[in-house]
Amino acid sequence: MVRVFLYNIPMSDSIPKPVQDLIQAFSSLPGIGPKTASRLTMYLLQSPESASEQLVDSIRQLKASTLLCQTCWHLTLQDPCALCADPYRDPSVVCVVEDPADLIAIEKTGRFKGLYHVLHGVLSPIDGIGPDALKIDALIERVKASLDKEPLIREVILATNPTLEGETTANYLLRLLKPLGAKVTRIARGLPSGADIEYADEVTLTSAMEGRHEF
């Protein structure tokens, strides 16, 4: 079978429109450039029809069956999600993350036993993303509601990423949460395990020094 790679080739009438359309569709996904989009397109074109049908069916199921938990806004098949409905989780501690992928990463550690709140993004004025575009109001209402009924939310962990947008979002949430009486904490930052100090950037080293603890 002749393998044809379309990357580095400008779109033209020499490439069938369905092929061009799929390349452009893949390219619109985050993290996928023209080369990867072309490889994926050619793979599907040359693979058995069942592979394409399985992909299409999975996408349809994704859109048709996946919901957002109305408590924590994580991905789920039922509301509330399995985490919010788990009686063995500690509902007095809520960890705020940017997106579902961050929640999944924390869950993989097996160490955190509280609940979550997914913002679905971070504040980014340059991109036109303000508080109304995120699940910030839902977080504030969730904490307020806990003041009048058990279980009381005693601690909110801000686990946004240590980026400019993540820090801006964390500081904004701090200003909103502080007056409600809940303890607000920020995840620690510093040198990753196995890293060399000489290769660390200034922000990481500063965070490591400020977050030092008794040994």
C-alpha positions in Angstrom: 0.0 0.0 0.0 1.3 3.4 -1.0 1.6 5.8 2.0 0.9 9.4 1.2 1.8 12.1 3.8 0.1 15.4 3.3 1.9 17.6 5.7 4.1 20.3 4.2 1.7 20.2 1.2 -0.6 23.2 0.9 -4.3 22.4 0.6 -5.3 22.4 -3.0 -7.7 20.8 -5.5 -5.2 17.9 -5.8 -6.3 16.7 -2.3 -9.9 15.5 -2.0 -12.1 17.8 0.0 -13.1 15.2 2.6 -9.4 14.7 3.3 -8.8 18.4 3.6 -11.8 18.8 5.9 -10.6 16.1 8.3 -7.1 17.5 8.4 -8.5 20.9 9.3 -10.8 19.4 11.9 -7.9 17.6 13.6 -5.8 20.7 13.4 -8.4 22.7 15.3 -7.9 20.4 18.3 -5.5 21.7 21.0 -2.0 20.2 20.7 -2.4 18.9 17.2 -0.5 20.6 14.4 -0.7 20.1 10.6 1.7 17.1 10.6 -0.1 15.2 13.3 -3.4 16.0 11.7 -2.2 14.7 8.4 -0.9 11.5 10.0 -4.2 10.9 11.8 -6.2 11.5 8.6 -4.1 9.1 6.5 -4.2 6.5 9.3 -8.0 6.6 9.3 -8.1 6.6 5.5 -5.9 3.5 5.3 -7.3 1.6 8.3 -10.3 -0.8 8.2 -13.7 0.9 8.1 -14.5 -0.5 11.5 -11.8 1.8 13.0 -13.4 4.9 11.6 -16.9 3.7 12.7 -15.6 3.1 16.2 -14.1 6.6 16.4 -17.3 8.2 15.1 -19.4 6.1 17.5 -17.2 7.1 20.5 -17.5 10.8 19.6 -21.3 10.5 19.4 -21.4 8.7 22.8 -19.2 11.3 24.3 -21.5 14.1 23.3 -24.7 12.2 24.0 -23.9 10.6 27.4 -21.4 12.8 29.1 -22.8 15.2 31.6 -21.4 17.8 34.1 -22.0 17.1 37.7 -24.1 19.9 39.0 -22.2 19.9 42.3 -18.5 19.8 41.3 -18.8 20.2 37.5 -16.7 17.2 36.8 -17.4 14.9 33.9 -19.9 12.2 34.7 -22.6 9.8 33.4 -25.0 10.6 36.2 -25.7 13.5 38.6 -24.2 13.7 41.2 -21.0 12.1 40.0 -19.5 9.1 41.8 -17.0 11.3 43.7 -19.7 13.6 45.1 -21.9 10.7 46.0 -19.1 8.7 47.7 -20.0 8.7 51.5 -16.3 8.0 52.3 -15.1 11.3 50.9 -14.5 14.3 53.2 -17.1 16.9 52.2 -15.6 19.6 54.4 -12.5 20.0 52.1 -13.0 21.1 48.5 -10.1 21.2 46.0 -10.5 23.7 43.2 -9.0 22.8 39.9 -8.9 24.3 36.4 -10.2 21.4 34.4 -11.2 17.7 34.6 -7.7 16.6 33.6 -6.3 18.2 36.8 -8.8 16.4 38.9 -7.9 13.1 37.3 -4.2 13.7 38.0 -4.8 14.4 41.7 -7.1 11.4 42.0 -4.3 9.2 40.6 -2.1 10.0 43.6 -4.7 8.3 45.9 -3.9 10.8 48.7 -6.7 13.3 48.5 -9.9 12.2 50.1 -12.0 15.4 49.9 -14.2 16.7 47.1 -13.5 18.9 44.1 -14.8 21.9 42.2 -13.9 22.2 38.5 -13.7 25.8 37.1 -13.4 24.7 33.4 -10.7 27.3 32.7 -8.9 30.2 34.2 -9.3 34.0 34.1 -7.7 35.4 31.0 -8.7 39.0 30.1 -6.6 38.9 26.9 -8.6 35.9 25.7 -11.9 37.4 26.8 -12.4 34.9 29.6 -13.9 36.5 32.7 -15.5 35.2 35.9 -18.9 34.6 34.1 -17.3 32.1 31.8 -16.1 29.9 34.6 -17.8 28.0 37.4 -16.8 30.6 40.0 -20.3 31.7 41.0 -21.2 28.0 41.5 -18.2 27.6 43.9 -19.2 30.7 45.9 -22.8 29.6 46.2 -21.6 26.1 47.2 -19.5 27.5 50.0 -22.3 29.9 51.1 -24.8 27.1 51.1 -22.6 25.0 53.4 -22.8 27.7 56.1 -26.4 27.0 56.7 -26.3 23.2 56.6 -24.1 20.3 57.2 -21.5 19.4 56.0 -19.7 22.7 56.4 -17.0 23.4 53.9 -14.0 24.2 56.3 -11.2 24.4 53.7 -11.0 25.3 50.1 -7.7 24.3 48.3 -6.8 26.4 45.3 -5.1 24.0 43.0 -4.9 26.2 39.8 -1.7 25.9 37.8 1.3 28.1 38.7 0.9 30.2 35.5 0.1 33.9 35.3 -3.6 33.0 34.6 -3.6 30.4 37.3 -2.2 32.8 39.9 -4.6 35.5 38.8 -7.5 33.1 39.2 -6.3 31.9 42.6 -6.0 35.5 43.9 -9.4 36.4 42.6 -11.0 33.4 44.3 -9.1 34.2 47.6 -10.8 37.7 47.6 -14.2 36.1 47.2 -13.8 33.2 49.6 -12.0 34.9 52.5 -15.1 36.8 53.7 -17.1 33.6 53.9 -15.0 32.2 56.7 -13.6 29.1 55.1 -9.9 28.4 55.3 -8.3 29.0 51.9 -5.1 27.2 51.1 -2.8 27.1 48.0 -1.1 24.0 46.8 2.7 24.0 47.5 5.1 24.7 44.6 8.8 24.1 44.3 11.4 21.8 42.9 10.0 18.5 41.5 11.5 15.3 42.7 14.8 14.4 41.0 15.3 18.0 39.6 18.6 19.9 39.8 18.6 23.3 41.4 20.9 24.8 38.8 18.3 24.1 36.0 15.3 25.5 37.9 13.8 28.8 36.9 13.7 31.8 39.3 9.9 31.4 39.9 10.3 27.8 40.9 13.3 28.5 43.2 11.5 31.4 44.8 8.4 29.2 45.5 10.6 26.4 46.9 12.4 28.8 49.3 9.1 30.4 50.5 7.5 27.0 50.9 10.3 25.5 53.0 9.4 23.5 56.1 11.2 22.2 59.1 13.3 19.0 58.3 
